[in-house]
């Protein structure tokens, strides 16, 4: 499951003072270092066995402690993500981008836009855990995409926890990728610091964008999953 990192004495003392639980810490670490936001439903389903009322109650306390902020975002509801649309490794045949694009667009077809309650890490959480957070969502129109990325992380946490732990998020790595395409996440082996897999949420990508993503991974000899 999503793990915590070693914390300094000051940080541990602060977290004990405001009574941050291990579960709270896992949520905060994920929001600071791995994804931009979680929907309230994602948090409730993953950490509270679907109990929205108790999840919401705890999130309100974390808000009072200035560790998370509540946002309302327009999204197209997605079914739970359980497997990638495409897995590719160097040496595999070039994928059929037109077919993949059709399947991605069909996934969103007839999905109405609705307002969803979501939660982001605050600047205070970023300072505590070493991330780049401002307590707001910069691009709200990308919320469907961002929640899709969060859904992939939660799937890994439930089914492939070592990949959830090895997940390095887009925002944390942005400063290292100037002039290069930036996927949604990298799965990085801690021992060798090598990229095990690139993770990308397809959203409503057209064939051209899939071609570009594929070509970038080919150029850098990186295996990928397109969800």
C-alpha positions as CSV (number, residue, x, y, z in Angstrom):
1,X,0.0,0.0,0.0
2,X,1.1,3.6,-0.3
3,X,3.9,4.0,2.2
4,X,5.1,6.8,4.3
5,X,8.6,8.2,4.2
6,X,11.1,8.6,7.1
7,X,10.2,11.9,8.8
8,X,12.3,14.3,10.8
9,X,11.9,14.6,14.5
10,X,10.2,18.0,14.0
11,X,7.8,16.7,11.4
12,X,6.9,13.7,13.5
13,X,6.3,15.9,16.5
14,X,4.1,18.3,14.5
15,X,2.1,15.4,13.1
16,X,1.6,13.9,16.5
17,X,0.6,17.3,17.9
18,X,-2.2,17.7,15.3
19,X,-3.0,14.0,15.5
20,X,-2.2,13.0,11.9
21,X,-2.9,9.2,11.6
22,X,-1.0,6.8,9.4
23,X,-3.9,6.8,7.0
24,X,-3.9,10.6,6.9
25,X,-0.2,10.5,6.1
26,X,-0.6,8.2,3.2
27,X,-3.3,10.4,1.7
28,X,-1.2,13.5,2.2
29,X,2.0,11.9,0.8
30,X,0.2,10.8,-2.3
31,X,-1.3,14.3,-2.9
32,X,2.0,16.0,-2.3
33,X,4.3,13.7,-4.3
34,X,2.3,11.6,-6.7
35,X,-1.0,13.1,-7.9
36,X,-2.7,16.5,-8.1
37,X,-6.0,15.6,-6.5
38,X,-8.3,12.8,-5.3
39,X,-12.0,13.0,-5.6
40,X,-13.9,12.6,-2.3
41,X,-15.3,9.3,-3.7
42,X,-11.9,8.0,-4.5
43,X,-10.7,8.7,-1.0
44,X,-13.7,7.2,0.6
45,X,-13.6,4.0,-1.5
46,X,-9.9,3.4,-1.1
47,X,-9.3,4.4,2.5
48,X,-12.7,4.2,4.2
49,X,-14.3,1.2,2.4
50,X,-16.8,3.4,0.7
51,X,-17.9,5.3,3.9
52,X,-18.2,8.8,2.4
53,X,-19.5,10.4,5.7
54,X,-16.5,9.3,7.7
55,X,-14.1,10.2,5.0
56,X,-15.6,13.6,4.6
57,X,-15.5,14.2,8.4
58,X,-11.8,13.4,8.5
59,X,-11.0,15.5,5.4
60,X,-12.7,18.5,7.1
61,X,-10.4,18.1,10.1
62,X,-7.4,18.0,7.8
63,X,-8.8,21.2,6.2
64,X,-9.0,22.8,9.6
65,X,-5.3,21.8,10.1
66,X,-4.5,23.5,6.8
67,X,-3.2,20.3,5.2
68,X,-5.8,19.8,2.4
69,X,-8.1,22.1,0.5
70,X,-11.5,21.3,-0.9
71,X,-12.1,22.1,-4.6
72,X,-15.1,21.6,-6.9
73,X,-14.2,20.5,-10.4
74,X,-16.1,19.7,-13.6
75,X,-15.4,16.1,-14.7
76,X,-16.7,13.3,-16.9
77,X,-17.3,10.3,-14.6
78,X,-15.1,7.3,-15.5
79,X,-15.6,3.7,-14.7
80,X,-13.0,2.2,-12.4
81,X,-9.7,1.7,-14.1
82,X,-8.5,-1.9,-13.9
83,X,-6.2,-2.4,-16.9
84,X,-4.3,-0.3,-19.4
85,X,-5.5,0.2,-23.0
86,X,-2.0,-0.5,-24.2
87,X,1.2,-1.9,-22.9
88,X,4.3,-1.5,-25.0
89,X,8.0,-2.4,-24.6
90,X,11.0,-1.7,-26.8
91,X,11.0,-4.2,-29.6
92,X,7.2,-4.5,-29.7
93,X,5.4,-3.6,-32.9
94,X,4.1,-0.1,-33.4
95,X,0.6,0.2,-31.9
96,X,-2.4,1.0,-34.0
97,X,-3.0,4.6,-32.8
98,X,-6.3,5.0,-34.7
99,X,-7.8,2.0,-32.9
100,X,-6.5,3.1,-29.5
101,X,-7.8,6.6,-30.0
102,X,-11.2,5.3,-31.0
103,X,-11.4,3.2,-27.8
104,X,-10.3,6.1,-25.6
105,X,-12.9,8.4,-27.1
106,X,-15.6,5.7,-26.8
107,X,-14.8,5.4,-23.1
108,X,-15.9,9.1,-22.6
109,X,-18.7,9.1,-25.0
110,X,-22.1,10.1,-23.5
111,X,-20.4,10.8,-20.1
112,X,-22.0,14.0,-19.0
113,X,-19.9,16.7,-17.2
114,X,-20.8,17.0,-13.6
115,X,-19.4,18.8,-10.6
116,X,-17.3,16.7,-8.2
117,X,-15.8,17.4,-4.8
118,X,-12.1,16.8,-4.7
119,X,-9.2,17.5,-2.4
120,X,-5.7,18.9,-3.0
121,X,-2.7,19.3,-0.8
122,X,-2.0,22.7,0.7
123,X,1.3,24.7,0.6
124,X,1.7,23.6,4.3
125,X,1.6,19.9,3.3
126,X,4.1,20.6,0.5
127,X,6.5,22.2,3.0
128,X,6.1,19.3,5.4
129,X,6.6,16.6,2.8
130,X,8.9,18.2,0.3
131,X,6.4,18.7,-2.6
132,X,5.3,21.6,-4.8
133,X,1.8,22.4,-3.6
134,X,-0.2,25.6,-3.5
135,X,-3.6,24.5,-2.1
136,X,-5.3,25.0,-5.4
137,X,-5.8,23.3,-8.8
138,X,-4.2,25.3,-11.6
139,X,-6.0,23.7,-14.5
140,X,-9.5,22.7,-13.5
141,X,-10.5,21.9,-17.0
142,X,-8.0,19.0,-16.8
143,X,-9.7,17.5,-13.8
144,X,-11.0,14.5,-15.7
145,X,-7.5,13.7,-16.8
146,X,-6.0,14.3,-13.3
147,X,-8.6,12.1,-11.6
148,X,-7.9,9.4,-14.2
149,X,-4.2,9.5,-13.2
150,X,-5.2,9.3,-9.5
151,X,-7.4,6.3,-10.4
152,X,-4.4,4.5,-11.9
153,X,-2.3,5.2,-8.8
154,X,-5.0,3.8,-6.5
155,X,-5.4,0.7,-8.7
156,X,-1.6,0.1,-8.3
157,X,-1.9,0.7,-4.6
158,X,-4.5,-2.1,-4.4
159,X,-3.1,-4.5,-6.9
160,X,0.6,-3.7,-7.4
161,X,1.7,-1.8,-4.3
162,X,5.4,-1.9,-5.3
163,X,4.6,0.2,-8.3
164,X,2.5,2.6,-6.3
165,X,5.5,3.1,-4.0
166,X,7.9,3.5,-7.0
167,X,5.5,6.1,-8.6
168,X,7.0,9.5,-9.3
169,X,4.5,12.1,-10.3
170,X,4.5,14.6,-13.2
171,X,4.7,17.8,-11.1
172,X,7.5,16.5,-8.9
173,X,9.6,15.8,-12.1
174,X,8.6,18.8,-14.2
175,X,11.8,20.7,-13.4
176,X,14.0,17.8,-14.7
177,X,12.3,17.5,-18.1
178,X,12.7,20.9,-19.9
179,X,12.3,20.4,-23.6
180,X,11.0,16.9,-23.3
181,X,7.6,15.4,-23.1
182,X,6.4,14.8,-19.5
183,X,4.3,11.7,-19.0
184,X,1.9,11.5,-16.1
185,X,4.2,9.3,-14.0
186,X,7.3,7.3,-14.0
187,X,7.7,4.0,-12.2
188,X,11.3,4.2,-10.9
189,X,13.4,1.4,-9.4
190,X,14.8,2.9,-6.2
191,X,18.0,0.8,-6.3
192,X,19.1,1.6,-9.8
193,X,17.1,4.8,-10.4
194,X,16.1,3.4,-13.7
195,X,12.6,3.9,-15.2
196,X,10.7,0.6,-15.1
197,X,7.7,2.0,-16.9
198,X,6.1,5.2,-18.1
199,X,2.4,5.8,-17.2
200,X,0.0,7.9,-19.2
201,X,-3.7,8.4,-18.9
202,X,-5.1,8.7,-22.4
203,X,-8.3,10.7,-21.8
204,X,-9.6,11.6,-25.2
205,X,-6.3,11.5,-27.0
206,X,-6.5,11.5,-30.8
207,X,-4.2,9.4,-33.0
208,X,-1.7,12.1,-33.5
209,X,-1.2,12.6,-29.8
210,X,-0.8,8.8,-29.3
211,X,1.8,8.7,-32.1
212,X,3.7,11.5,-30.4
213,X,3.7,9.9,-27.0
214,X,4.7,6.6,-28.5
215,X,7.5,8.2,-30.6
216,X,8.9,9.9,-27.5
217,X,9.1,6.6,-25.5
218,X,10.7,4.9,-28.5
219,X,13.3,7.7,-28.7
220,X,14.1,7.2,-25.0
221,X,13.8,3.4,-25.1
222,X,11.1,3.4,-22.4
223,X,8.4,0.8,-21.9
224,X,5.0,2.4,-21.2
225,X,1.4,1.8,-20.3
226,X,-1.4,3.9,-21.8
227,X,-4.5,3.8,-19.7
